[in-house]
Amino acid sequence: MEDKFHQPADIVVPQCHDCQHWIAGTTTCKADPEGIPMGVLTNDLDHREPLHGDHGTQFQRVIFF
């Protein structure tokens, strides 16, 4: 059963949404200004580790106080 509090299982929330380098509302970030690779957006690639072409910038969680 779906309701406003539960998302269907096929919805993927990219790790990017929790990263301080993500440019909100886009599919770009400091590491990938031309576009975040699909593997990162689908969470098939873990960007806590360096990836080819990321300009030395990896995932860093946004911390809210």
PAKELO-716897 format. One record per atom (N, C-alpha, C, O): residue number from 1; atom name; residue in one letter; x, y, z. Coordinates in steps of 0.05 Angstrom, whole numbers, plus 5000, padded with zeros to 4 digits. Layout:
<pts>
> num  atomo  residuo  u  v  w
> NUM  CA  A  X  Y  Z
...
</pts>
This chain:
<pts>
> num  atomo  residuo  u  v  w
> 1  N  M  5017  4976  5000
> 1  CA  M  5000  5000  5000
> 1  C  M  5018  5025  5000
> 1  O  M  5037  5027  5016
> 2  N  E  5012  5043  4983
> 2  CA  E  5026  5068  4982
> 2  C  E  5011  5090  4996
> 2  O  E  4986  5091  4994
> 3  N  D  5025  5108  5009
> 3  CA  D  5013  5131  5020
> 3  C  D  5033  5154  5019
> 3  O  D  5055  5150  5009
> 4  N  K  5026  5177  5029
> 4  CA  K  5044  5200  5027
> 4  C  K  5070  5197  5043
> 4  O  K  5088  5213  5040
> 5  N  F  5071  5177  5061
> 5  CA  F  5094  5173  5078
> 5  C  F  5113  5151  5068
> 5  O  F  5135  5148  5079
> 6  N  H  5105  5136  5048
> 6  CA  H  5121  5114  5039
> 6  C  H  5124  5116  5008
> 6  O  H  5104  5119  4994
> 7  N  Q  5148  5114  4999
> 7  CA  Q  5154  5115  4970
> 7  C  Q  5153  5087  4959
> 7  O  Q  5161  5068  4972
> 8  N  P  5145  5085  4934
> 8  CA  P  5147  5059  4920
> 8  C  P  5176  5049  4920
> 8  O  P  5194  5066  4919
> 9  N  A  5180  5023  4920
> 9  CA  A  5207  5012  4921
> 9  C  A  5224  5019  4897
> 9  O  A  5249  5018  4900
> 10  N  D  5213  5026  4875
> 10  CA  D  5229  5032  4851
> 10  C  D  5239  5061  4849
> 10  O  D  5252  5068  4830
> 11  N  I  5233  5078  4869
> 11  CA  I  5243  5105  4869
> 11  C  I  5270  5105  4883
> 11  O  I  5273  5095  4905
> 12  N  V  5290  5116  4869
> 12  CA  V  5317  5118  4879
> 12  C  V  5324  5147  4886
> 12  O  V  5321  5164  4868
> 13  N  V  5332  5152  4910
> 13  CA  V  5341  5178  4918
> 13  C  V  5371  5178  4916
> 13  O  V  5384  5164  4932
> 14  N  P  5383  5194  4898
> 14  CA  P  5412  5194  4895
> 14  C  P  5427  5203  4920
> 14  O  P  5417  5220  4935
> 15  N  Q  5450  5191  4924
> 15  CA  Q  5467  5199  4946
> 15  C  Q  5473  5229  4944
> 15  O  Q  5480  5242  4964
> 16  N  C  5472  5240  4920
> 16  CA  C  5478  5268  4915
> 16  C  C  5461  5287  4932
> 16  O  C  5471  5308  4940
> 17  N  H  5437  5279  4937
> 17  CA  H  5419  5297  4952
> 17  C  H  5428  5302  4980
> 17  O  H  5419  5322  4993
> 18  N  D  5446  5286  4990
> 18  CA  D  5457  5290  5017
> 18  C  D  5486  5300  5016
> 18  O  D  5499  5301  5037
> 19  N  C  5495  5309  4993
> 19  CA  C  5523  5317  4990
> 19  C  C  5525  5348  4989
> 19  O  C  5509  5361  4976
> 20  N  Q  5545  5358  5002
> 20  CA  Q  5549  5387  5003
> 20  C  Q  5558  5399  4976
> 20  O  Q  5556  5423  4972
> 21  N  H  5566  5382  4957
> 21  CA  H  5576  5392  4931
> 21  C  H  5554  5393  4910
> 21  O  H  5557  5404  4888
> 22  N  W  5531  5380  4916
> 22  CA  W  5508  5379  4897
> 22  C  W  5497  5407  4893
> 22  O  W  5494  5422  4912
> 23  N  I  5490  5413  4868
> 23  CA  I  5476  5438  4862
> 23  C  I  5446  5432  4861
> 23  O  I  5436  5421  4841
> 24  N  A  5432  5438  4882
> 24  CA  A  5404  5431  4886
> 24  C  A  5387  5437  4861
> 24  O  A  5390  5459  4849
> 25  N  G  5370  5418  4854
> 25  CA  G  5352  5422  4832
> 25  C  G  5364  5416  4805
> 25  O  G  5351  5419  4784
> 26  N  T  5389  5406  4805
> 26  CA  T  5402  5400  4780
> 26  C  T  5414  5371  4782
> 26  O  T  5411  5358  4802
> 27  N  T  5426  5363  4760
> 27  CA  T  5441  5338  4760
> 27  C  T  5471  5344  4757
> 27  O  T  5485  5330  4743
> 28  N  T  5479  5366  4770
> 28  CA  T  5507  5374  4769
> 28  C  T  5518  5379  4797
> 28  O  T  5502  5382  4816
> 29  N  C  5544  5380  4799
> 29  CA  C  5557  5386  4825
> 29  C  C  5585  5395  4820
> 29  O  C  5594  5397  4797
> 30  N  K  5599  5401  4842
> 30  CA  K  5627  5410  4839
> 30  C  K  5644  5389  4826
> 30  O  K  5662  5396  4810
> 31  N  A  5639  5364  4831
> 31  CA  A  5655  5342  4819
> 31  C  A  5648  5338  4790
> 31  O  A  5666  5330  4774
> 32  N  D  5623  5342  4783
> 32  CA  D  5614  5337  4755
> 32  C  D  5597  5360  4745
> 32  O  D  5573  5358  4743
> 33  N  P  5610  5383  4739
> 33  CA  P  5595  5407  4730
> 33  C  P  5581  5403  4704
> 33  O  P  5563  5419  4697
> 34  N  E  5589  5383  4688
> 34  CA  E  5576  5378  4662
> 34  C  E  5554  5357  4665
> 34  O  E  5540  5351  4645
> 35  N  G  5550  5346  4689
> 35  CA  G  5529  5326  4693
> 35  C  G  5540  5303  4709
> 35  O  G  5561  5291  4703
> 36  N  I  5525  5296  4730
> 36  CA  I  5532  5273  4747
> 36  C  I  5528  5247  4732
> 36  O  I  5507  5243  4719
> 37  N  P  5548  5229  4732
> 37  CA  P  5544  5203  4718
> 37  C  P  5520  5188  4728
> 37  O  P  5514  5188  4751
> 38  N  M  5507  5174  4709
> 38  CA  M  5483  5159  4715
> 38  C  M  5488  5138  4738
> 38  O  M  5470  5134  4754
> 39  N  G  5511  5126  4738
> 39  CA  G  5517  5106  4759
> 39  C  G  5517  5118  4787
> 39  O  G  5511  5105  4806
> 40  N  V  5524  5144  4789
> 40  CA  V  5524  5157  4815
> 40  C  V  5495  5164  4822
> 40  O  V  5486  5161  4844
> 41  N  L  5480  5174  4802
> 41  CA  L  5452  5182  4806
> 41  C  L  5434  5158  4814
> 41  O  L  5415  5161  4829
> 42  N  T  5442  5134  4805
> 42  CA  T  5426  5110  4811
> 42  C  T  5437  5095  4835
> 42  O  T  5427  5074  4843
> 43  N  N  5458  5106  4847
> 43  CA  N  5472  5094  4870
> 43  C  N  5486  5068  4863
> 43  O  N  5492  5052  4881
> 44  N  D  5490  5062  4838
> 44  CA  D  5506  5039  4830
> 44  C  D  5535  5043  4834
> 44  O  D  5551  5024  4838
> 45  N  L  5544  5068  4834
> 45  CA  L  5571  5076  4841
> 45  C  L  5571  5091  4867
> 45  O  L  5555  5109  4871
> 46  N  D  5590  5084  4885
> 46  CA  D  5592  5098  4910
> 46  C  D  5613  5120  4908
> 46  O  D  5636  5115  4904
> 47  N  H  5603  5145  4910
> 47  CA  H  5622  5167  4905
> 47  C  H  5636  5176  4931
> 47  O  H  5646  5199  4932
> 48  N  R  5636  5159  4951
> 48  CA  R  5653  5165  4974
> 48  C  R  5682  5158  4968
> 48  O  R  5701  5166  4982
> 49  N  E  5686  5144  4946
> 49  CA  E  5712  5137  4935
> 49  C  E  5717  5153  4909
> 49  O  E  5697  5160  4896
> 50  N  P  5742  5159  4903
> 50  CA  P  5747  5174  4878
> 50  C  P  5737  5159  4853
> 50  O  P  5739  5135  4851
> 51  N  L  5726  5175  4835
> 51  CA  L  5717  5164  4809
> 51  C  L  5731  5180  4787
> 51  O  L  5737  5203  4790
> 52  N  H  5736  5166  4765
> 52  CA  H  5749  5179  4742
> 52  C  H  5734  5205  4734
> 52  O  H  5709  5204  4730
> 53  N  G  5748  5227  4732
> 53  CA  G  5737  5252  4723
> 53  C  G  5723  5268  4745
> 53  O  G  5709  5288  4738
> 54  N  D  5726  5261  4770
> 54  CA  D  5711  5276  4791
> 54  C  D  5727  5300  4801
> 54  O  D  5719  5313  4821
> 55  N  H  5749  5307  4789
> 55  CA  H  5765  5330  4796
> 55  C  H  5775  5330  4825
> 55  O  H  5779  5351  4837
> 56  N  G  5777  5306  4837
> 56  CA  G  5787  5304  4864
> 56  C  G  5766  5310  4885
> 56  O  G  5772  5313  4909
> 57  N  T  5741  5312  4877
> 57  CA  T  5719  5318  4895
> 57  C  T  5701  5293  4898
> 57  O  T  5691  5283  4879
> 58  N  Q  5697  5284  4923
> 58  CA  Q  5680  5262  4928
> 58  C  Q  5657  5270  4947
> 58  O  Q  5656  5292  4957
> 59  N  F  5639  5251  4951
> 59  CA  F  5615  5255  4968
> 59  C  F  5624  5265  4996
> 59  O  F  5641  5253  5009
> 60  N  Q  5611  5286  5005
> 60  CA  Q  5614  5295  5033
> 60  C  Q  5586  5302  5043
> 60  O  Q  5573  5320  5032
> 61  N  R  5577  5288  5063
> 61  CA  R  5550  5291  5073
> 61  C  R  5546  5320  5084
> 61  O  R  5563  5331  5098
> 62  N  V  5523  5331  5077
> 62  CA  V  5515  5356  5088
> 62  C  V  5507  5351  5117
> 62  O  V  5493  5332  5124
> 63  N  I  5517  5368  5135
> 63  CA  I  5511  5366  5163
> 63  C  I  5495  5390  5172
> 63  O  I  5504  5413  5169
> 64  N  F  5471  5385  5181
> 64  CA  F  5453  5406  5191
> 64  C  F  5454  5406  5221
> 64  O  F  5454  5385  5234
> 65  N  F  5455  5430  5233
> 65  CA  F  5456  5432  5262
> 65  C  F  5429  5441  5272
> 65  O  F  5425  5444  5296
</pts>
